[in-house]
């Protein structure tokens, strides 16, 4: 059995008045008196001013906790993080350190993962429309599993 999960990401959109009703926000998201939102203590307005938008703010603690929760819930399964949801070097490190595998769909995602030190044998290349170059790259890098779903 293989389980894929996606990260929780937020942008600088305002938090609704009933924050509990919007479960896509990280548990650490808090509205401020000025109408801003903080995620794990980081002001989204200040981050947007500093880095521009669109902006993804991840709560590393929550991502790691979710990785651990999936591993605990499915101890006999290969639990995979779906790179297509959001992949950057930090997320690849977190996922690897928490013992999950990685589900990639392209040679670009695969190259990013491998160049961050993600073990290729813990990578599954999945998704339709893989080019011959994608498949060649996966074989060259030693991907653990390649899912072929059609010609």
N, C-alpha and C positions, 0 to 999 in steps of 0.2 A: 504494500500500500504506500502511496506517495501523497503527501499533503502539501499544498502550496498556500502561502499566506502573503498578504500585501501589507505595506507599511501604513501607518497613520500619518498623513501629511496635512498641513494647514497652510492657508494663504492669509493675507491681511484682510479678509472679509470679516465683517462684524459678527460677534457671537450673538446668537438669538437670546432673547430675554429668558427663555426657558432652556438653559444650557443642557439640562439633563435629557431633553428631548432630541438632541442632536448628537448621536453617539459617534460620529466620525471625528470629533475633536478629541485630542488626547485628554486623558484624565487630569493632566496638570494644567489644562486651559482654564484661565480665570479672567472674567471681565473686570475692567478697572472702572473707577468712578468717572474717568474722562472719556469713556467709550472705547478705549483701547482693549486689547486682549493680550494676555501674557501666556506663553507656553513654557512651562518649566522655568518661570521667572524671566523669560526673554520677552520684551515688549515687541509685538509684531509691528506696530507703527514705527518704532525706532529702527528696527531691523530693515523695514521697507525703505525708510529714509536713507539708511546707510548703504544698503545693497541694491536697492531698486526692486521693481516687481516685474514679472511674477516672482514670488519668493516661496520656497519650501522651508518650513521650520519643522524639524523632527525632534521629538523628545526621546533621546537615546535610551534613557531609563525605561520608558514605556515600550519601545521597540524590543529591547532586550528581554523585558518581562514577558512580552507576548511570545517571543521565540521560546523562552523557557516553558511557558504554559503549553504551547503546542507539543514540545518535546515530552513534557510530563503526561499530557493527555494521550499521546500516541507513541509510547516508548518502543514499540516494535516496528514502527514505520520509518521510512525515509521522509523526513519533513523537509520541504523545500521552500525557500523564499522565492517568490515570483519577481525576477529582476525587471520585467516589463512594467511593474507597478511604479518603481523608482529605484534606480541603481546609481550609486556613486561609490567612490572608494571607501568612505566611512561606513556606509551600509554594508558593503561587502565584508569589511573587517568585523563588524558587529555580528553579522549572520554566521560567519566562520567561527568566531570565538564562542558563540552560543551553541555550536554543534549542529547547525542546520546545513542542508545542501542548498544548491542554487539552481533555479530553473531559468535558463536563458533561451532567447528566441533568435538571436542573431550573432554573427561573428563579432560585431562591435561590443555587445554585452559580454560575450565570452572573453574577448581580449582584455576588457576592463577588469573582469574578475580575475583572470590568470595573472595579469600584471600587478595586481594587488596582493598576490600570494595565495589566492583561493585555490585549494587543491583540485585539479581538474577531474580527478576520479569522483569527487563529490558534486560534480556539475551534471545536470541533465539538460540536453539541448532539445527543446520542444517547440512546437508551433508550426503552422503551415507555411508554405512558400519559402522553404529554406533553399538557398541557391547552392549550386555545386561548390562555390567558394566557401559558403558557410559550412558545408559538410566537410570539405577538405580541411578547413581550419580546425574544426572540432576533432577530426581524426589526428591531425598533426599535434594538437595540444593535449591529446589523451583524455578527452571527455569520457566520463564514466558511463553515460548512457545517451543514446540518440534516439528520439522517438520519430519514427517514420509513419506518417498518417495517410499519405497518398503519393501517387507518382508525380 
